[in-house]
Amino acid sequence: MYLNVALAQYSSNRDPAAIIVEAKEAKSSVVVFPEMYSTGYARFNPKDAASIERWRTAAETPEGSFVTRCRAAAISNRMYVVATFLEAADPRPFNSALLIDPKGSTVLHHRKVHICDFDVTEVACGRGEKFDVGEIHTPEGSVKVGLMICMDREYPESARLLSRAGAEIALVANSCDLAKDPILGDVRIAEMRGRAFEMVMGIAVANYPKPSCDGHSFAVDPHGAVIAMADDSPGLTIASFDLDLIRRVRIEDQFRWRV
């Protein structure tokens, strides 16, 4: 039994509803967008008040126009959608992701916990506090999933908390080089392979294509094997997770995630 997860490796100028339609046509049950897709991970000049104001104005609530379009497309296509956006909040906005179900309801609302203290855009954001697990109900059956956003995946406890809470697959929205970082090379991919093996779970990572990032959206199984990998160009990558494998290995290797 396989669950197809679509990794939407597109720049944010592409209509999210069109991507959701494409994911449906590719026979996927879930589509994951890159980090903060509502703004394309827009940056601002911290010394320019007008630039800061434009960035803050781009923030919206979970009832805003971007999320509303994603909800409508989730309903019309009977899809689960991980919609990522700059979430309006006081005193600071959040870097957020919503897992939306085929009825347009919110299954999970994740605010990035591990913000990048070296990045001006992220320093201006509030910090989330938790990692939750939700259950999705697809034609392939019910699956427990959790959300992470970019830097969250750098910390072992993020995946550990999700795995201990029963997550079988972690869905990750990303915005950084994965395969060809000038300093790190492909260590982030290697890191997720190790993390999936350690925590006995599947992991799917959706990234921006060139020129924003280097693409290479990918997915790994609970043995750490790569099951899907994009190149650096725009497009949809489908990761087919073997649910029977995930569940069998989670039982056989439960000593890893229950420690």
C-alpha angles and dihedrals in degrees: 000000000000131000114207115214118188117215108207103214096180137125113252094252088079115093109254091214091058090051091051090052089050091050090051091050088052088059095248124150096200134036123195124200126207120260118300092353093171090073102020087246087296117203130208141201108256090204093054115076092196091053091050091048093051089052094049091046089057090063116101140181125250085266093055128115099268096049091042090057089050092049092050092050091047089055097045093047098037090235139142109235131195100207115190123200149149100265119215113234140146127279092004134005122244132233096234146176130197125200103213122194129218090268092057094252126133115253096174133012111195126183115196108261102188103052118186106255090194094059120081093212093054097042086060090057130084120246123247121227111209151031116226133188125220135184123237123198112214135163085264091057135260118326130185114226140174135198134234132174120217107281090035088074091059091071120073093213092063093064092035092057091049094046093047089051089056103264112160094184132025116210111207128195109204142188113179140073111291108175107020108032108162091234106019102037109195097336092122090061090047089048092056091047089055093043093053090050093046095048096034097232142112118257127199122190124194116197139176119262125234133326094028093046135342098268113218095143104185148172134214134196127228091273089058093250117146108242098174135018131175127206121233097277130095116272149098120284119197119213114196110204117202100223094189090055093048093050095045093050092045088059096042094045100032089129087076100056098031095055 
